[in-house]
Amino acid sequence: MRTNKCLIVVPCHRVVSAKGLGGFSRGLVFKEKLLRLEGALGDEGLRVIRSIEEFWRVVEESGAAIGGDEDLWG
């Protein structure tokens, strides 16, 4: 992840620790700004997804184009 040059395309900043934000090669302030920009981090802290149902609800709310007949897993 340290060598990732395409942060928006390959969002490695979304990898967090069970204890908080974790680390980030470009600094935690930058990581926090990216997460806030995406709505994954608010005043209440990280938006933690605890179930597959919640994951799909978040995906649906975001308007992400996932689904259909395409094979997402290879």
Beta strands, then each sheet from edge to edge (+ up, - down):
strand 1: 41-42
strand 2: 45-46
sheet 1: 1+ 2-
end
